[in-house]
Amino acid sequence: MADERQKESVLPACMGKGQQLTELVDYSADSIVSKTILDKPSGTITLFSFDRGQSLSEHTSPYDAVVQVLDGQASLTIAGQNQHLPAGGIIVMPANVPHAVNAEERFKMLLTMVRV
């Protein structure tokens, strides 16, 4: 049990305090920035900002992942199908299905991975 607790973390700014997600991570030129909000054995919540032209190459994950676009517009490919999500959009990337992320314009997203 002690080992599991050591792997857990919570962003202190969010512990018991309301925050504006888009203000917790800044854009950085020619970069992808990530900030972990919650990391527990049952899953993670990570905030990302992508500058225009940045991408995550195609990969798979053994867990379902929920993407919520907070700012801008995300371009994702899931199982070879292109998906465009504006701010306010949400999509579930199924476990073990190839997916990629491409920033045709800069955007911020919240990624929630559920480990079950």
FILO-473328 format. One line per field, with one value per atom (N, C-alpha, C, CB): residue number from 1; chain; x negated, y negated, z. Coordinates in nm, 2 decimals. Atoms other than C-alpha are relative to their C-alpha. Glycine has a CB too. Example, Ala and Ser with C-alpha at 12.3 -4.5 7.8 and 13.67 -1.06 7.14 Angstrom:
BEGIN
n	c(1_1_1_1_2_2_2_2)
chain	c(A_A_A_A_A_A_A_A)
x	c(-0.09_-1.23_-0.09_0.10_0.09_-1.37_0.08_-0.04)
y	c(0.12_0.45_-0.12_0.00_0.11_0.11_-0.11_-0.05)
z	c(0.00_0.78_0.00_0.12_0.00_0.71_0.08_-0.14)
END
This chain:
BEGIN
n	c(1_1_1_1_2_2_2_2_3_3_3_3_4_4_4_4_5_5_5_5_6_6_6_6_7_7_7_7_8_8_8_8_9_9_9_9_10_10_10_10_11_11_11_11_12_12_12_12_13_13_13_13_14_14_14_14_15_15_15_15_16_16_16_16_17_17_17_17_18_18_18_18_19_19_19_19_20_20_20_20_21_21_21_21_22_22_22_22_23_23_23_23_24_24_24_24_25_25_25_25_26_26_26_26_27_27_27_27_28_28_28_28_29_29_29_29_30_30_30_30_31_31_31_31_32_32_32_32_33_33_33_33_34_34_34_34_35_35_35_35_36_36_36_36_37_37_37_37_38_38_38_38_39_39_39_39_40_40_40_40_41_41_41_41_42_42_42_42_43_43_43_43_44_44_44_44_45_45_45_45_46_46_46_46_47_47_47_47_48_48_48_48_49_49_49_49_50_50_50_50_51_51_51_51_52_52_52_52_53_53_53_53_54_54_54_54_55_55_55_55_56_56_56_56_57_57_57_57_58_58_58_58_59_59_59_59_60_60_60_60_61_61_61_61_62_62_62_62_63_63_63_63_64_64_64_64_65_65_65_65_66_66_66_66_67_67_67_67_68_68_68_68_69_69_69_69_70_70_70_70_71_71_71_71_72_72_72_72_73_73_73_73_74_74_74_74_75_75_75_75_76_76_76_76_77_77_77_77_78_78_78_78_79_79_79_79_80_80_80_80_81_81_81_81_82_82_82_82_83_83_83_83_84_84_84_84_85_85_85_85_86_86_86_86_87_87_87_87_88_88_88_88_89_89_89_89_90_90_90_90_91_91_91_91_92_92_92_92_93_93_93_93_94_94_94_94_95_95_95_95_96_96_96_96_97_97_97_97_98_98_98_98_99_99_99_99_100_100_100_100_101_101_101_101_102_102_102_102_103_103_103_103_104_104_104_104_105_105_105_105_106_106_106_106_107_107_107_107_108_108_108_108_109_109_109_109_110_110_110_110_111_111_111_111_112_112_112_112_113_113_113_113_114_114_114_114_115_115_115_115_116_116_116_116)
chain	c(A_A_A_A_A_A_A_A_A_A_A_A_A_A_A_A_A_A_A_A_A_A_A_A_A_A_A_A_A_A_A_A_A_A_A_A_A_A_A_A_A_A_A_A_A_A_A_A_A_A_A_A_A_A_A_A_A_A_A_A_A_A_A_A_A_A_A_A_A_A_A_A_A_A_A_A_A_A_A_A_A_A_A_A_A_A_A_A_A_A_A_A_A_A_A_A_A_A_A_A_A_A_A_A_A_A_A_A_A_A_A_A_A_A_A_A_A_A_A_A_A_A_A_A_A_A_A_A_A_A_A_A_A_A_A_A_A_A_A_A_A_A_A_A_A_A_A_A_A_A_A_A_A_A_A_A_A_A_A_A_A_A_A_A_A_A_A_A_A_A_A_A_A_A_A_A_A_A_A_A_A_A_A_A_A_A_A_A_A_A_A_A_A_A_A_A_A_A_A_A_A_A_A_A_A_A_A_A_A_A_A_A_A_A_A_A_A_A_A_A_A_A_A_A_A_A_A_A_A_A_A_A_A_A_A_A_A_A_A_A_A_A_A_A_A_A_A_A_A_A_A_A_A_A_A_A_A_A_A_A_A_A_A_A_A_A_A_A_A_A_A_A_A_A_A_A_A_A_A_A_A_A_A_A_A_A_A_A_A_A_A_A_A_A_A_A_A_A_A_A_A_A_A_A_A_A_A_A_A_A_A_A_A_A_A_A_A_A_A_A_A_A_A_A_A_A_A_A_A_A_A_A_A_A_A_A_A_A_A_A_A_A_A_A_A_A_A_A_A_A_A_A_A_A_A_A_A_A_A_A_A_A_A_A_A_A_A_A_A_A_A_A_A_A_A_A_A_A_A_A_A_A_A_A_A_A_A_A_A_A_A_A_A_A_A_A_A_A_A_A_A_A_A_A_A_A_A_A_A_A_A_A_A_A_A_A_A_A_A_A_A_A_A_A_A_A_A_A_A_A_A_A_A_A_A_A_A_A_A_A_A_A_A_A_A_A_A_A_A_A_A_A_A_A_A_A_A_A_A_A_A_A_A_A)
x	c(-0.08_0.00_-0.09_0.09_0.08_-0.28_-0.06_-0.12_0.05_-0.42_0.10_-0.04_-0.11_-0.08_0.01_0.13_-0.02_-0.06_-0.11_0.00_0.11_-0.40_0.02_-0.13_-0.02_-0.28_0.11_0.04_-0.11_0.02_-0.05_0.10_0.03_0.01_0.12_-0.12_-0.10_0.24_-0.06_0.12_0.05_0.17_0.05_0.04_-0.04_0.17_0.10_-0.12_-0.09_0.34_0.14_-0.05_-0.14_0.65_0.06_0.00_-0.05_0.68_0.09_-0.12_-0.10_1.00_0.02_-0.04_-0.01_0.98_0.04_-0.13_-0.04_1.16_-0.10_0.14_0.10_0.94_0.06_-0.13_-0.04_0.99_-0.11_0.00_0.10_0.83_-0.09_0.08_0.08_0.72_-0.11_0.09_0.10_0.52_-0.11_0.06_0.10_0.33_-0.12_0.07_0.11_0.11_0.00_0.02_0.02_-0.04_-0.04_-0.10_0.06_-0.12_-0.15_0.07_0.15_-0.49_-0.03_-0.08_0.03_-0.63_-0.06_-0.09_0.05_-0.69_-0.01_-0.14_0.01_-0.61_0.14_-0.06_-0.12_-0.36_-0.03_0.03_0.02_-0.32_0.10_0.01_-0.10_-0.16_-0.02_-0.02_0.00_-0.06_0.09_0.04_-0.08_0.06_0.08_-0.09_-0.09_0.36_0.02_0.13_-0.03_0.42_-0.06_0.15_0.07_0.22_0.03_-0.15_-0.04_0.37_0.00_0.15_0.00_0.36_0.12_0.00_-0.12_0.72_0.00_0.12_0.00_0.63_-0.08_0.14_0.07_0.48_0.08_-0.14_-0.06_0.60_-0.12_0.11_0.12_0.35_0.05_-0.10_-0.03_0.38_-0.11_0.02_0.10_0.21_0.02_0.00_-0.01_0.14_-0.09_-0.04_0.08_0.02_-0.01_0.07_0.02_-0.13_0.03_-0.15_-0.03_-0.04_-0.11_0.03_0.10_-0.22_-0.06_-0.11_0.05_-0.29_0.09_-0.01_-0.08_-0.18_-0.05_0.01_0.04_-0.18_0.02_0.09_-0.01_-0.25_0.09_-0.14_-0.09_-0.02_-0.06_0.03_0.04_-0.03_0.13_-0.08_-0.11_0.20_-0.02_0.02_0.00_0.29_0.09_0.05_-0.08_0.42_0.13_-0.08_-0.11_0.68_0.08_-0.05_-0.09_0.98_-0.05_0.15_0.04_0.90_0.10_-0.14_-0.10_1.14_-0.08_0.10_0.06_1.03_0.11_-0.07_-0.09_1.20_-0.08_0.06_0.07_1.10_0.05_0.02_-0.03_1.08_-0.02_-0.09_0.03_0.94_-0.05_-0.11_0.04_0.89_0.07_-0.15_-0.06_0.96_-0.11_0.06_0.09_0.80_0.03_0.01_-0.01_0.74_-0.06_-0.08_0.04_0.73_0.02_0.07_-0.03_0.70_0.02_-0.12_-0.03_0.86_0.04_0.12_-0.03_0.85_0.00_0.13_0.01_0.76_0.10_0.01_-0.11_1.06_-0.04_0.13_0.02_1.00_0.12_-0.04_-0.11_1.19_-0.05_0.02_0.03_1.20_0.09_0.01_-0.08_1.31_-0.03_-0.03_0.02_1.37_0.00_0.11_-0.01_1.35_0.14_-0.03_-0.13_1.62_0.03_0.11_-0.02_1.59_-0.06_-0.05_0.04_1.54_0.00_0.08_0.00_1.44_-0.07_-0.07_0.07_1.34_-0.09_0.11_0.10_1.03_0.00_-0.14_-0.01_1.09_-0.14_0.08_0.12_0.83_-0.05_0.02_0.06_0.59_0.03_0.04_-0.03_0.70_-0.10_0.15_0.10_0.43_0.06_-0.07_-0.05_0.47_-0.12_0.09_0.10_0.27_0.06_-0.07_-0.05_0.30_-0.08_0.00_0.07_0.21_0.06_0.01_-0.05_0.24_-0.01_-0.09_0.00_0.34_0.01_0.13_0.01_0.39_-0.02_0.14_0.03_0.29_0.13_-0.07_-0.12_0.53_-0.05_0.08_0.02_0.56_0.11_0.01_-0.09_0.71_-0.02_-0.01_0.01_0.78_0.02_0.11_0.00_0.70_0.02_-0.14_-0.03_0.86_-0.02_0.14_0.02_0.73_0.05_-0.16_-0.07_0.93_-0.06_0.15_0.06_0.74_0.09_-0.14_-0.09_0.97_-0.03_0.15)
y	c(0.12_0.00_-0.13_0.00_0.11_-0.24_-0.04_0.02_0.03_-0.20_-0.07_0.13_0.06_-0.29_-0.15_0.07_0.14_-0.61_-0.08_0.00_0.08_-0.72_-0.04_0.08_0.02_-0.70_-0.10_0.13_0.10_-0.93_-0.14_0.04_0.14_-1.30_-0.08_-0.04_0.10_-1.60_-0.13_0.01_0.14_-1.95_-0.08_-0.06_0.07_-2.15_-0.12_-0.05_0.11_-2.45_0.04_-0.07_-0.05_-2.23_0.07_0.09_-0.08_-2.05_-0.09_0.05_0.07_-2.18_-0.14_0.00_0.13_-2.50_0.00_-0.08_0.02_-2.60_-0.07_-0.07_0.06_-2.68_-0.01_0.08_0.01_-2.79_0.08_-0.15_-0.09_-2.51_-0.06_0.11_0.06_-2.72_-0.09_-0.08_0.09_-2.94_0.08_-0.09_-0.08_-2.65_0.04_0.13_-0.03_-2.59_-0.10_0.15_0.10_-2.84_0.06_-0.11_-0.04_-2.81_-0.03_-0.07_0.02_-2.78_0.02_0.09_-0.01_-2.85_0.13_-0.12_-0.13_-2.53_0.11_-0.03_-0.10_-2.31_0.05_-0.06_-0.06_-2.09_-0.01_0.15_0.02_-2.17_0.09_-0.15_-0.08_-1.92_-0.03_0.15_0.02_-1.96_0.10_-0.15_-0.10_-1.67_-0.06_0.12_0.05_-1.76_0.11_-0.04_-0.11_-1.41_0.12_0.02_-0.12_-1.09_0.10_-0.01_-0.10_-0.79_0.14_-0.02_-0.13_-0.41_0.02_0.11_-0.02_-0.44_-0.08_-0.03_0.08_-0.70_-0.13_-0.03_0.13_-1.04_-0.11_0.01_0.12_-1.39_-0.09_-0.07_0.08_-1.59_-0.11_0.09_0.12_-1.94_-0.02_-0.12_0.02_-2.00_-0.13_0.11_0.10_-2.30_0.04_-0.14_-0.03_-2.25_-0.12_0.11_0.11_-2.52_0.05_-0.06_-0.03_-2.53_0.08_-0.13_-0.08_-2.26_0.11_-0.09_-0.10_-2.04_0.13_-0.04_-0.13_-1.67_0.11_0.04_-0.13_-1.34_0.10_0.03_-0.10_-1.06_0.11_0.05_-0.10_-0.77_0.10_0.08_-0.09_-0.54_0.06_-0.07_-0.06_-0.32_-0.01_0.15_-0.01_-0.31_0.11_-0.14_-0.11_-0.02_-0.05_0.09_0.06_-0.26_-0.09_-0.07_0.10_-0.45_-0.14_0.02_0.14_-0.83_-0.09_-0.03_0.10_-1.12_-0.13_-0.02_0.12_-1.43_-0.11_0.00_0.11_-1.76_-0.12_-0.03_0.12_-2.06_-0.13_-0.01_0.12_-2.38_-0.13_0.00_0.13_-2.64_0.04_-0.08_-0.03_-2.64_0.12_0.02_-0.11_-2.34_0.11_-0.03_-0.11_-1.99_0.08_0.09_-0.09_-1.76_0.13_-0.05_-0.14_-1.39_0.10_0.04_-0.12_-1.07_0.12_0.02_-0.12_-0.77_0.11_-0.03_-0.11_-0.44_-0.04_0.08_0.04_-0.62_-0.10_0.11_0.10_-0.86_-0.13_0.05_0.13_-1.23_-0.06_-0.10_0.06_-1.41_-0.14_0.08_0.14_-1.79_-0.04_-0.10_0.03_-1.91_-0.15_0.09_0.14_-2.28_-0.01_-0.09_0.02_-2.42_0.04_-0.15_-0.05_-2.26_0.14_-0.08_-0.14_-1.93_0.11_0.01_-0.11_-1.59_0.12_0.02_-0.13_-1.25_0.10_-0.02_-0.11_-0.91_0.07_0.10_-0.08_-0.75_0.14_-0.06_-0.13_-0.38_0.07_0.10_-0.07_-0.16_0.09_0.09_-0.08_0.02_-0.03_0.14_0.05_-0.18_-0.11_-0.05_0.10_-0.38_-0.14_0.04_0.14_-0.75_-0.10_-0.04_0.10_-1.07_-0.14_0.01_0.14_-1.44_-0.10_-0.04_0.10_-1.73_-0.13_0.04_0.14_-2.10_-0.08_-0.06_0.08_-2.26_-0.15_0.03_0.13_-2.56_0.03_-0.09_-0.03_-2.60_0.03_-0.12_-0.03_-2.45_0.06_0.11_-0.06_-2.33_0.11_-0.11_-0.11_-2.00_0.06_0.11_-0.08_-1.80_0.14_-0.05_-0.15_-1.43_0.07_0.04_-0.08_-1.19_0.14_-0.03_-0.15_-0.83_0.08_0.03_-0.08_-0.57_0.14_0.01_-0.13_-0.26_0.10_-0.01_-0.10_0.03_0.14_-0.03)
z	c(0.00_0.00_0.00_0.12_0.00_0.07_-0.13_0.10_0.14_-0.28_-0.09_-0.07_0.08_-0.43_0.04_0.02_-0.04_-0.22_-0.05_0.16_0.05_-0.34_-0.14_0.02_0.14_-0.70_-0.02_-0.07_0.01_-0.62_0.01_0.11_-0.01_-0.67_-0.04_-0.08_0.03_-0.68_-0.01_0.11_0.02_-0.81_0.12_-0.14_-0.12_-0.49_-0.02_0.08_0.03_-0.65_-0.02_-0.13_0.02_-0.72_0.12_-0.12_-0.11_-0.39_0.09_0.09_-0.08_-0.24_-0.04_0.14_0.04_-0.44_-0.15_0.01_0.14_-0.76_-0.09_-0.01_0.09_-1.06_-0.14_0.00_0.14_-1.42_-0.08_-0.06_0.07_-1.63_-0.10_-0.06_0.10_-1.91_0.05_-0.10_-0.06_-1.67_0.07_0.09_-0.07_-1.52_-0.09_0.05_0.09_-1.83_-0.11_-0.06_0.10_-2.07_-0.13_0.05_0.13_-2.44_0.00_-0.12_0.01_-2.52_-0.15_0.09_0.15_-2.87_-0.04_-0.03_0.06_-3.07_0.10_-0.06_-0.11_-2.77_0.03_0.12_-0.07_-2.60_0.15_-0.05_-0.15_-2.23_0.07_0.04_-0.07_-1.99_0.15_-0.03_-0.15_-1.62_0.05_0.04_-0.06_-1.42_0.12_0.05_-0.11_-1.20_0.10_-0.06_-0.09_-1.06_-0.05_0.03_0.04_-1.07_0.11_-0.03_-0.10_-0.89_-0.07_0.06_0.06_-0.95_-0.09_0.11_0.08_-1.09_-0.13_0.08_0.12_-1.35_0.02_-0.04_0.00_-1.44_-0.06_-0.07_0.07_-1.53_-0.03_0.10_0.04_-1.73_-0.09_-0.07_0.08_-1.88_-0.10_0.09_0.10_-2.21_-0.08_-0.10_0.10_-2.43_-0.12_0.06_0.12_-2.79_-0.08_-0.09_0.09_-3.00_-0.14_0.01_0.14_-3.37_-0.06_-0.08_0.06_-3.56_0.08_-0.05_-0.08_-3.27_-0.01_0.15_0.01_-3.26_0.09_-0.14_-0.06_-3.08_-0.10_0.13_0.10_-3.32_0.04_-0.04_-0.03_-3.35_0.10_-0.13_-0.11_-3.05_0.05_0.11_-0.07_-2.84_0.15_-0.04_-0.15_-2.47_0.04_0.06_-0.05_-2.27_0.07_0.09_-0.08_-2.11_-0.09_0.12_0.06_-2.23_0.04_0.04_-0.03_-2.25_-0.05_-0.06_0.04_-2.25_-0.03_0.12_0.04_-2.43_0.00_-0.14_0.00_-2.35_-0.05_0.15_0.05_-2.56_0.07_-0.16_-0.08_-2.35_-0.08_0.12_0.08_-2.60_-0.13_0.08_0.13_-2.97_-0.06_0.00_0.06_-3.18_-0.02_-0.14_0.00_-3.16_-0.13_0.12_0.11_-3.46_0.05_-0.13_-0.05_-3.36_-0.11_0.13_0.09_-3.56_0.09_-0.11_-0.08_-3.40_-0.10_0.11_0.09_-3.58_-0.15_0.04_0.14_-3.90_-0.04_-0.09_0.03_-3.88_0.06_0.05_-0.05_-3.85_0.08_-0.12_-0.08_-3.58_0.03_0.13_-0.03_-3.53_0.12_-0.12_-0.11_-3.19_0.04_0.12_-0.04_-3.11_0.16_-0.06_-0.15_-2.75_0.04_0.03_-0.05_-2.55_-0.04_-0.03_0.05_-2.74_0.09_-0.14_-0.08_-2.59_-0.09_0.13_0.07_-2.73_0.09_-0.14_-0.07_-2.59_-0.10_0.07_0.08_-2.73_0.06_-0.01_-0.06_-2.68_0.02_-0.09_-0.03_-2.52_-0.12_0.12_0.10_-2.76_-0.14_0.03_0.13_-3.06_-0.04_-0.01_0.04_-3.25_-0.01_-0.13_0.01_-3.21_-0.01_0.12_0.01_-3.28_0.02_-0.14_-0.02_-3.20_-0.08_0.15_0.09_-3.44_0.03_-0.15_-0.02_-3.36_-0.13_0.11_0.12_-3.68_0.04_-0.09_-0.07_-3.45_0.15_-0.02_-0.14_-3.09_0.08_0.07_-0.08_-2.84_0.14_-0.07_-0.13_-2.48_0.02_0.12_-0.02_-2.37_0.14_-0.11_-0.12_-2.06_-0.03_0.11_0.03_-2.08_0.13_-0.07_-0.12_-1.83_-0.05_0.05_0.03_-1.85_0.12_-0.02_-0.10_-1.67_0.00_-0.02_-0.01_-1.55_0.07_0.07_-0.06_-1.49_-0.06_-0.01)
END
